[in-house]
Amino acid sequence: PGVAVLSRAALALTLAARGGRGAMSRRGGGGDIEIGAAERENDDMSAALHDHVATLRNITQGLSDEAESQNRLLDSMGSSMDGVGGLLGRAQDKFKAVFHNFRGESKRNLYTVAAIVSVGLLLWLAVRR
């Protein structure tokens, strides 16, 4: 209501500035019709503006919701990656312990793993042909 009153007052001032045609209903004649038509047009344009603002508000709310959803997804992915990074770090530490300690049993384990991989590769190639 406050916006409509302000808009109508601005409309009346604009019409008065144009030479007084239909400035207020005091003059009578065609002035009342001009103001009524201008007010209806103003009301229609205000309603259209309200619809556009509501549409933009819905779009921005949707964008905000999507951004929050993607941030939550990225946070959960980061936590998962941290867990995988810790697991890979521990596996890397174990491999370092095996490969840097070539005394006795570790060296034998390395040869055993190499033999198993070689036999598996040969069997795979044989079955493939």
Backbone bond lengths (Angstrom), bond angles and torsions (degrees), N, CA, C in turn:
res aa  C-N    CA-C-N  psi(-1)  N-CA   C-N-CA  omega(-1)  CA-C   N-CA-C  phi
1 P - - - 1.452 - - 1.515 111.87 -
2 G 1.350 118.40 -42.42 1.455 121.07 -179.40 1.508 111.87 -63.01
3 V 1.325 116.60 -38.10 1.460 121.34 179.97 1.517 109.92 -68.82
4 A 1.348 118.03 -40.15 1.460 121.42 -179.61 1.530 110.56 -65.20
5 V 1.335 117.09 -40.08 1.460 120.23 178.79 1.522 110.15 -64.38
6 L 1.332 115.69 -43.98 1.453 119.81 178.47 1.524 110.42 -63.01
7 S 1.317 117.43 -41.24 1.455 120.96 -179.36 1.517 110.70 -66.06
8 R 1.319 118.07 -40.32 1.463 121.07 179.65 1.529 110.64 -67.48
9 A 1.326 115.94 -37.81 1.462 118.83 177.05 1.520 110.38 -64.64
10 A 1.331 116.52 -41.80 1.462 120.02 178.10 1.524 110.43 -64.34
11 L 1.344 116.63 -37.99 1.454 120.76 178.18 1.528 110.46 -63.91
12 A 1.332 117.01 -43.04 1.459 120.62 179.55 1.528 110.46 -62.95
13 L 1.345 117.17 -40.67 1.464 120.38 178.56 1.524 110.98 -65.14
14 T 1.326 116.12 -38.56 1.461 120.42 179.49 1.516 110.66 -65.31
15 L 1.335 115.75 -44.46 1.462 119.03 178.72 1.528 111.14 -64.85
16 A 1.334 116.99 -37.50 1.474 120.44 178.62 1.520 110.11 -65.34
17 A 1.322 117.30 -37.20 1.458 121.26 -179.71 1.521 111.58 -68.42
18 R 1.319 117.58 -23.36 1.471 121.10 -179.66 1.534 112.60 -79.77
19 G 1.259 116.38 5.81 1.462 117.35 176.53 1.508 112.02 116.91
20 G 1.278 117.10 12.22 1.443 118.88 174.14 1.509 114.34 87.62
21 R 1.320 119.70 -2.85 1.459 120.15 -179.79 1.521 108.73 -64.11
22 G 1.275 116.90 114.20 1.451 120.95 176.06 1.505 112.96 67.17
23 A 1.312 117.81 27.64 1.453 120.32 -176.38 1.511 111.14 -61.34
24 M 1.274 117.84 -46.40 1.456 122.01 176.28 1.521 106.25 -143.55
25 S 1.285 115.54 174.18 1.462 117.78 -178.25 1.523 112.40 -81.17
26 R 1.336 119.43 4.32 1.459 122.42 -179.42 1.527 111.92 -66.37
27 R 1.348 115.42 -33.76 1.464 119.14 -173.98 1.519 111.61 -71.90
28 G 1.342 116.35 -29.03 1.459 118.37 -178.08 1.511 110.31 77.50
29 G 1.283 117.48 -166.46 1.461 121.82 177.89 1.512 111.77 67.78
30 G 1.329 115.91 -134.50 1.465 121.89 -176.27 1.508 113.41 -81.17
31 G 1.322 119.09 -7.02 1.457 121.83 -177.69 1.513 112.71 -62.55
32 D 1.329 117.29 -39.18 1.467 120.61 -179.80 1.529 110.95 -63.69
33 I 1.291 116.47 -38.99 1.466 120.95 -178.58 1.520 109.47 -68.70
34 E 1.337 116.95 -41.79 1.460 120.56 179.78 1.520 111.51 -62.33
35 I 1.324 116.75 -44.16 1.461 120.01 -179.91 1.520 110.17 -66.52
36 G 1.308 117.46 -42.54 1.465 120.52 179.53 1.520 111.57 -61.59
37 A 1.318 117.64 -43.73 1.466 121.10 179.17 1.523 110.78 -66.25
38 A 1.332 115.15 -41.26 1.466 118.90 179.37 1.523 110.69 -65.99
39 E 1.343 117.44 -38.05 1.461 120.09 178.45 1.531 111.31 -66.98
40 R 1.327 116.79 -40.43 1.476 119.39 176.63 1.524 111.09 -63.08
41 E 1.327 116.15 -43.25 1.460 120.09 177.72 1.526 110.76 -62.73
42 N 1.336 115.88 -40.92 1.462 120.93 178.33 1.528 110.28 -64.23
43 D 1.332 116.89 -42.44 1.470 120.49 178.34 1.528 111.10 -63.40
44 D 1.347 115.90 -41.75 1.464 119.61 178.39 1.527 111.26 -63.45
45 M 1.317 115.93 -42.00 1.460 119.47 179.56 1.531 110.81 -68.55
46 S 1.343 117.17 -35.64 1.471 120.26 176.73 1.526 110.62 -64.55
47 A 1.337 116.57 -40.90 1.467 120.15 178.54 1.529 110.51 -64.90
48 A 1.330 116.84 -41.13 1.467 120.21 178.47 1.530 110.71 -64.70
49 L 1.329 116.04 -41.01 1.462 120.18 177.65 1.524 110.50 -63.27
50 H 1.330 116.11 -41.81 1.470 120.25 178.15 1.528 110.28 -60.19
51 D 1.337 117.27 -41.97 1.471 120.91 178.42 1.526 110.95 -63.23
52 H 1.327 116.77 -41.67 1.469 119.73 179.36 1.526 111.17 -65.43
53 V 1.320 116.40 -41.11 1.467 120.25 179.30 1.530 109.88 -64.42
54 A 1.329 117.11 -41.64 1.470 120.68 178.63 1.530 110.79 -63.19
55 T 1.331 116.31 -40.29 1.471 120.14 178.11 1.524 110.66 -63.62
56 L 1.331 116.81 -45.60 1.467 120.37 178.67 1.523 111.19 -63.34
57 R 1.325 117.43 -37.90 1.465 121.00 178.36 1.539 109.75 -63.35
58 N 1.332 116.76 -42.74 1.470 120.12 178.50 1.524 111.42 -64.32
59 I 1.319 116.49 -40.10 1.470 120.09 179.52 1.525 110.41 -64.49
60 T 1.338 116.53 -46.19 1.463 118.55 -179.20 1.518 111.55 -66.63
61 Q 1.330 118.01 -34.09 1.467 120.51 176.37 1.522 109.91 -65.52
62 G 1.338 116.53 -40.76 1.465 120.32 177.13 1.524 111.69 -62.91
63 L 1.332 116.24 -41.89 1.464 119.92 177.89 1.527 111.04 -63.52
64 S 1.321 116.38 -40.93 1.462 120.68 179.36 1.526 110.71 -63.92
65 D 1.340 116.56 -44.19 1.464 120.33 178.94 1.528 111.18 -62.87
66 E 1.321 116.68 -40.93 1.464 120.64 179.60 1.525 110.98 -65.45
67 A 1.329 116.95 -42.01 1.469 120.39 178.78 1.531 110.76 -62.73
68 E 1.335 117.24 -42.49 1.470 120.10 178.15 1.528 110.96 -63.87
69 S 1.325 116.40 -40.27 1.463 120.55 179.08 1.531 110.78 -62.91
70 Q 1.321 116.46 -44.40 1.461 119.80 179.68 1.526 111.54 -67.75
71 N 1.321 117.74 -34.91 1.472 120.10 176.25 1.521 111.07 -64.22
72 R 1.346 117.03 -41.17 1.466 119.89 177.16 1.531 110.38 -63.47
73 L 1.332 117.20 -41.78 1.466 121.17 178.46 1.523 110.57 -62.01
74 L 1.325 117.01 -44.61 1.460 119.97 180.00 1.528 111.59 -65.54
75 D 1.336 116.71 -37.40 1.468 119.84 177.29 1.523 111.13 -63.14
76 S 1.338 115.83 -42.70 1.472 118.25 179.78 1.531 110.89 -68.77
77 M 1.334 116.93 -35.38 1.465 119.46 176.61 1.520 110.57 -66.02
78 G 1.333 116.92 -38.31 1.460 120.54 178.29 1.514 111.33 -62.62
79 S 1.336 116.40 -41.14 1.468 120.04 178.26 1.525 110.76 -64.81
80 S 1.337 116.06 -40.94 1.465 119.92 178.24 1.523 111.04 -63.79
81 M 1.330 115.95 -41.86 1.463 119.92 -179.83 1.528 111.00 -66.09
82 D 1.315 116.82 -34.87 1.466 119.58 176.75 1.519 110.51 -62.71
83 G 1.337 116.21 -41.34 1.464 120.37 178.34 1.518 111.66 -64.99
84 V 1.329 116.87 -42.00 1.469 121.07 178.43 1.518 110.08 -66.91
85 G 1.334 116.53 -39.04 1.462 120.02 178.57 1.519 111.83 -61.86
86 G 1.332 116.00 -40.48 1.466 119.73 177.09 1.514 111.91 -64.29
87 L 1.342 116.33 -41.62 1.464 120.94 178.61 1.521 110.93 -64.12
88 L 1.325 117.40 -44.68 1.470 120.50 178.65 1.522 111.24 -65.80
89 G 1.317 116.90 -36.60 1.469 120.09 177.80 1.529 111.19 -62.34
90 R 1.334 116.25 -42.42 1.465 118.84 178.44 1.529 111.09 -66.64
91 A 1.339 117.33 -39.55 1.461 120.03 177.77 1.529 110.48 -64.29
92 Q 1.319 116.35 -40.61 1.462 120.23 178.40 1.525 110.83 -63.26
93 D 1.314 117.49 -40.83 1.461 120.70 177.76 1.529 111.11 -61.82
94 K 1.329 116.34 -39.04 1.476 119.73 178.95 1.521 111.01 -67.55
95 F 1.339 116.87 -41.68 1.465 119.39 177.35 1.525 111.25 -63.32
96 K 1.323 116.64 -39.55 1.460 119.53 177.59 1.523 110.58 -61.87
97 A 1.314 115.95 -40.61 1.467 119.61 179.22 1.512 110.80 -63.95
98 V 1.325 116.77 -38.43 1.472 120.06 -179.54 1.525 110.55 -71.18
99 F 1.326 117.84 -47.15 1.460 120.42 -173.22 1.524 113.42 -79.29
100 H 1.303 118.39 -23.50 1.459 119.67 179.06 1.524 112.37 -88.84
101 N 1.271 116.59 -11.52 1.458 120.44 -179.80 1.530 108.50 -112.73
102 F 1.340 117.25 81.66 1.460 121.73 -177.12 1.520 111.85 -91.66
103 R 1.279 117.89 39.84 1.457 120.21 177.44 1.513 108.54 -104.90
104 G 1.269 116.04 132.65 1.454 122.73 169.85 1.508 115.15 54.99
105 E 1.317 116.45 -109.70 1.459 123.18 -169.63 1.529 112.44 -66.78
106 S 1.316 118.51 -36.68 1.458 121.31 -179.55 1.519 110.85 -64.18
107 K 1.332 116.21 -40.39 1.455 119.96 179.15 1.521 110.07 -66.09
108 R 1.330 117.16 -39.97 1.456 121.77 178.92 1.539 109.59 -65.54
109 N 1.305 117.45 -39.89 1.466 120.61 177.36 1.526 111.33 -62.52
110 L 1.319 116.49 -39.72 1.461 120.88 178.67 1.523 110.32 -62.83
111 Y 1.319 117.83 -44.85 1.466 121.30 178.25 1.527 110.96 -64.26
112 T 1.313 117.77 -36.32 1.466 120.91 179.76 1.528 110.43 -66.69
113 V 1.310 116.63 -44.50 1.467 120.28 178.59 1.521 110.02 -63.76
114 A 1.329 117.78 -42.50 1.467 121.05 179.07 1.524 110.68 -62.77
115 A 1.311 118.08 -39.57 1.470 121.56 179.18 1.520 110.44 -66.32
116 I 1.331 117.40 -43.90 1.473 120.31 -179.64 1.525 110.46 -63.17
117 V 1.311 117.60 -42.59 1.461 121.01 178.22 1.522 110.59 -63.68
118 S 1.333 117.94 -42.14 1.467 121.95 179.89 1.518 110.82 -63.41
119 V 1.330 117.25 -45.66 1.469 120.84 179.79 1.527 109.96 -64.63
120 G 1.313 117.43 -41.54 1.468 120.50 177.79 1.511 111.46 -61.56
121 L 1.333 117.78 -41.71 1.454 122.31 179.14 1.523 110.88 -64.68
122 L 1.337 116.69 -43.25 1.465 120.30 178.78 1.524 111.20 -64.05
123 L 1.326 118.06 -42.12 1.470 121.03 177.87 1.524 110.81 -63.88
124 W 1.286 116.57 -40.71 1.463 119.57 179.13 1.523 111.39 -63.49
125 L 1.343 116.54 -43.09 1.466 120.39 177.43 1.525 111.50 -64.84
126 A 1.336 117.87 -37.15 1.467 121.96 -179.95 1.526 110.44 -67.66
127 V 1.294 117.58 -41.54 1.468 121.21 -178.62 1.516 110.60 -71.13
128 R 1.280 117.20 -31.86 1.448 122.42 -178.32 1.522 113.05 -69.13
129 R 1.322 117.27 -29.46 1.464 120.90 -178.61 1.449 109.89 -84.81
